[in-house]
Amino acid sequence: MALQAWGQLPAAPAAQELRWADRDADLPETGSSLLAYGNGRSYGDVCLNSGATLLHTRSMDRFIDFDEASGTLICEAGVLLADILALFVPRGWFLPVTPGTRFVTLGGAIANDVHGKNHHAAGSFGRHIRRFELLRSDGERRVCSPAENPELFAATVGGLGLTGLITWVEISLKPVAGPMISVENTRFNGLDEFFAINAAAEAAHEYTVAWIDCLAAKPRGIFVAGDHATADGRCAETGKPLGIPFTPPLSLINGVSLRAFNQAYYHRPLAAETKMSYAPFFHPLDGVLHWNRIYGKQGFYQYQFVLPFAARAALDDILRSIASSGQGSFLAVLKTFGNLPSPGLLSFPMPGVSLALDFPNRGAVTRALFDRLDAIVVAAGGRLYAAKDARMSGEFFRRSYPQIDAFMRFVDPRFSSDFARRVFM
């Protein structure tokens, strides 16, 4: 099967890959460590287990029960968020939080405690998980919730798959009137303008996010705010997705193409108010299958950080460093996190401003830029997102996730990953 991470960076393969379809089965007896692998949308190495065993859980994809009155859904951990949306949006229900792709499994969304465009209003994904079953390597099955086995619940939400195998999940869906989103678009020029628009938008709208041109001399971008619209009878999906049929030998993303794209994207015709279906609003890149191939055979890194609001100057420094390096990103997503606490010991979100950027893997040049950015982030009291990471140091991780010692008490001794061996060992 040759399972990979989404960033397609060079990595050693797993020794064995086992398809896992029976949630009631015991874990396999292997001479190596185990790790659940969902749909492979983690960018770095949290989903890899080189030289050991990967349990491919996508076949564990059954819906178990749904309470139409409360919106409570129970299903197996290999179900995709896309499957939930396709089935329940026509019935008037939506995910309480959805990340930038719907092609992730429920188990993966919990393990990385994903976040969306509504963090200021709803917090992270883990806040909406009612309970789940965790299969440990000693054969014990534990139902975990904020009230039952709460410490193991907190370790597993955002726990990067290291506390055992999640078999089934109970999650609360939210009622919606239909599949459409009412959208407001606003161009901004400079970070002062972004923060002013964002403060007003968060007070008035459920969803907020911005694209930013990080190569411009003065950061500019497009701010997007949205809310679920009333039903109007239109379909949620339109047409078939495009696809990248093969991986080119070299990255198609370079300084020339980046500047051309950013210039065209910022100045494109833009309606101040519009309506669109939920898929292009929440998951625009899902409309291009295998879009990660455009970065070539050497793959790419995503660098996502969050800084405390008080560290505004650090964000300016980071953007200047990126612009001066000439290694900007056309997928640059800027947003803020609110004050709702995340339930996981290793959850990424904290109150502050987050920026996610994709960089083609140019070897030492790219890693040198990341070292400069790391120094700014850590000095400002920020942190990196483990689900997107492929190279941060263990020292950096331990400094930025202060509950790491509490988490380590719940790591299953038979579960590991490339990320864990790089950062924890």
N, C-alpha and C positions, 0 to 999 in steps of 0.2 A: 504493500500500500504506500510506502515511502511518505509517511505523514510529515508535514512541514509546518512551521509557523508562518503567519501571514507575511512577515517581512522577507521571507525567503533568503535570509542570510545563511552563509555556509555553516553547516552543523553536522555532527556525526549522527547517523541514524540510530534508532532504537534497535536493540538486539532482537526483539520480537514485538509484534503488534497483534493484539487479540481483539476480535470483535466481541462486544459485550451487549447482549440483548435481553438477558434474563435478570431482572432486578432481585429475584429471590435466590439466585445462585450464590454459592460461596466464592470468595475471591480465589483466583488460581494459585496453585503452589508453584512458585518460580524461585530460581536461585538469585534473582535480582530484585531491585526495587520496582514499585508500581507507580503509575500515574494515570489518572483519567484524562483522555483526550476527547474533547467534544467535537467542534466543527473547525478547529484550527484557526480561529480569528484573532487569537492573541498574537501580537506583532513580534515579540521577542522570544525568550526561551522558557517562559513559565509553563508552556504546554509541551515541552520536549523532555525526553528522558533518554539521552544518548547512551547506548550500550546496555540498556536495561529494558523494561517492559512498559508499553503503552496499552491501556485498555480503551479501545475505540468505542465510545458510548453512544454514537448517533443512532444505533439500532434500538436503543432503549427509549422508544419514542411514543409510548402509548398514553392517551388521555384516560384518566381513571374516573373522575367525578367532577361535576360542576353544579353549584348551587345558584340557580337563576335569580333567587331573591337577594342574595348577598354578594354575588359576583365572585365567590370563592371557588378557585380552580385547583384540582389536584391532578398532576400528571407526572410522568417519568422525567428524569433529569436530562435525557437526551433530546427532548422536544425542543425544536427551534422556536425562538420568539416569532419568527415569520409564520410558523404553523399556528401559533396562538392567535396572531392578528388576523390571519386569513379566515380562521374559523369563527372568531368572536366579534370582530368589528361589524360584520353584517347583522349580528344579534344585539348590537348596541353596547359592546364592552371594549375596553382598551387597556393596554398595559399601563400601570401607574408610572413607570419610568422605562424609557427605551434608549439604548445607546445609539451611536451613529450607524450601526448596521443591525439589521434584524436577523442576520444569519449566524446567530450565536445560540448555544444551547442554554437551557435554564440552569443547568449545573455550572456552566462556565460563567454565566451572568452573576451567579452567587459567589463563585470562587474569586472573581475579580471585583465584586461589589460595584458593578458598572453604574454609571451616572448618565444623565441626559440633559436636555435643554431646560428642564424644570427643576433643577436642584434647589433653587431658592424657594420653591413652593412645595416640593415633595421629597427632597433629600435623595439619598442613593437607593439603589434597587433593593438592598437588604432590608430597608425599613418596611417593605411591603411583603416580605416573606413571613408567613404565619408559622410554618414549621417545615421540617424535612427529615427524612431518614438518612442516617449516616452509617455505612457499613465499614467497620474497622477491621484491621488485619487479624485481630484475635478472634474474629467471627461474631463479635457482638454487634447488634444493630441498635442504634440509639436514635430515638426521635428527639429532635432538637428544636427548641423555640425560645423566645425571650423568657418563657416561664419554666420550661422543662429542659434540663441540661443547658442552662443559659450560658455558661462559660464556654462550652464546646460550640454552641451556636455562634458566639461572638468570635471564636477562633476560626470557624469555617467560613463565615461571611467575610469575603476578602482574604481568605486564607490560602489562596493560590493552589488549591487542590491537595494540600499536604496533610490534611487531618483525616483522610479516608475517602471513600467513594459515596457521593450523594446518589441515592437510588430514586427517590420520588420527592416531589416538592408540592407544598400547598401555598398558593399565592392569591392575594386579593387583587382582582381587576377593578377598573373604575368605569362607571357608566358614561357613555357619550351619545350624542344625538345622531351622529353619522360619521362617515369616513373623511369628511372634508375639514380643512384647517383654514381659518381666516388669518391672513398674513399681512404684516406691515414691513416694508423695506425702507431703510434710511441709510444714505451714504454718510460717512463721517471722515473727518480729516484731522488726525491727531488723537492721542490718548485722552486728553481732557474732554474732548467731544464724545469719545466712546463712553467714558464713565458717566457723563451727564445723561446721555441717552439711555444707558443701561439702568441707571437708578430709577428713571421715570418708567421705563418699560417693565421692570420687575414689579413695580407697584401696580401695574395695570394689566399685565399679561402673564399667562401660565408658562409660556416657553420663550426663551431669549437665547440668542447666540450671535456671534459675529464672525465673518471672514475678514482677515486682515492681510494686507500686502506688506510683508515684512522686508521687502527689498526697497521700498520707497524711502526717500530721504526723510520724509515725515510720515510715520505710519498712518495709512488710510485704510478704509475698509467699508464693508456693507453690514449694517446691523439688521437682524431679522427678529421680529417678535410674532408670536402666533397664539391662537386659541382654537379649541375645538368649535367648529361651526355647527349651526343647526342643520338638520337633515335637508338635503335638496334632491335626493334621488340619483345623484351621480355615482358612478362606480369608483372604487378606490384605486384600481390598477388600470393603466392605459398602455397598450402595446407590449411588445416583448423587449427584454433588456438587450442592450448591445453586449459585445464580448470582445476581449483581447485574445485572439486565437493562439498566440505563441509568445514565448519570452524572447525578446531580442537580445543579441549578445551584449549590447551596451545600453545604458539607461537613456531613455528618451527625454529625461528631465535634466536640463542643464541651464546655465545662466541665460543664454539667449532665449530658450523656450519659456523659461520662467518669467522673464520680464515681459515677453510678448503676451503670455497668458494673463498675467496680473493686470497689465494695461487694458487688455480687452475685457476682462471680467469686471473690473471696476467701472468701466465706462459703458458697459452694455446697457441697452434699454431696460429700464427697471420700473415696474409699476409700484406706486407708493402703497397701494392696497390691492390685494388679490385673494383668490381662494385656490387651493390646490388639494389634491388628495394627500393622505397622510404619508404615503411611501416616499415621494420626492422631497417632502418637507423634512421628515425625520431621517431618512436613509438615502440621500441623493446618490452616493457612490454605489449603492446596490443596483442601480440601473445600468452599471457597466460590470459585467461578470469578469472575474479575474483581472480587475484593474491593477492589482499589485504587480502584474507582469511588465508594466511599462518601465519599471526601474531596472530591468535587465537581469542578467544571470548572477550578479553580485548582490542583488537584493537591496533593501533599504532599511533605514532606522526610523522609528517614530520617537520623537523626544517630546514628552508631555510633562509639564511641571505645574505646580500650584504654588503661589506666593501669598503670604499674608497681605491684607489690604494695605497695611502700613508700609510695605516694602515696594511702594510704587516706583521709586527710583531704580530699583533692581530690574523691573520690567523694561524701563527705558534702556538700561545698560545691556540687557539681553538682546533687545531689538537692534541696538547699534552694533553689537558684536556680530549678529547674524548678517546684517546688511553689509558690513565691512568685509565679511568673509566671502561674499558672493555665492553662498550656499543656501539661499533662501528656499522656502517651501511654497508650492502652490496650494497645498492642503494645510492652511494655517487657520486654526479654529480658536477663537478667543471668547471666553465666557467667564462668568463669576459663579462661585459656590456660596450658598447661603449659610445660615447658622444652624440648620437642622443637623444634629449629630449623626454620624454614620454608626451603624451597630457593630461593625467589625473591628477587631484589634488592629488589623493591618489595612483598613479601608483608606483609600487615597484621598477622597475629598476632605477639605477643611475650609473654613471661611477664608475667602481670598479670590484671587484671579488666576485662571488657568489658561495656558496656551499649549496647543498640540501642533507639532510640525513634523512633516515627513522629509527625510533627507536621503538622496541616493547614497549608497555605500561607496565612498571614494577612498576607503582605507584610512591611512594615517591622517590625511587632511581632515576628514570628517571627525575622527576620534579626537583630534586636537581641538576642534571647535567645541565638541561636547565637554572636554575638560575645562575649557574657559567658561562655558555655561554652567557646569556643575559648581564651580567656585562661586559664581554669583548666586545661584539658587541656595546653596548650603549656607552661605554667609547671611542670606536674607531670612533664614528659617523656613525655607520651602522644602518641597519633596518631589520626587519623580514617581510616575505611575508604573508599578511593576508589570502590569499587563502589557505595556508598550515597550518595556525596557529590554535591552540585550547586552548592556555593558557597564552599568553602574557598579561601583565598588561596594563591598560589604560594609566598609566604614561609613560611607555615605548613607547607605540604607539604614544602618543601625542608628545613626545620628538623627535621621528624619522620621523614623517610626519608633517612638519611645516605648511602645508597648510590646516590643519584640520579645523581651524575656518572658512576659506573661504568655505570649503566643506559643513559644517554643515548648511549653509544658504539654501542649495538646497535639503536637505533630505526631502522626502515626509513624512508628519506627520502620514500617515497610514502604512508606510513600516518600518519593523524592522527585527531583526535577533538575534540569540543567541550571535553572535559576537558583534553586535552593543550594546546590553544591557550590555555585559561584559566590553567593551572597552570605549564606549562613555558615558554611564549613570553613 
